[in-house]
């Protein structure tokens, strides 16, 4: 895993609660866009996992979810 991805995950873990990270992951997988009222930390985490499949997969697995990336990529 590259150092940037790891540092972004550590930052998200320190700033965002687990329930926030879960919701963001499911929003990305389901294709739900940001509303515009989110904090900078939430917007940053959302953007990173939306644009980086490795970070999405690692973040989801860290929270105990498997095969999230498969579902995300199969949506086409």
Secondary structure, 3 states (H helix, E strand, C coil): CCHHHHHHHHHHHHHCCHHHHHHHHHHHHHCCCCCCCCCHHHHHHHHHHHHCHHHHHHHHHHCCCCCHHHHHHHCC
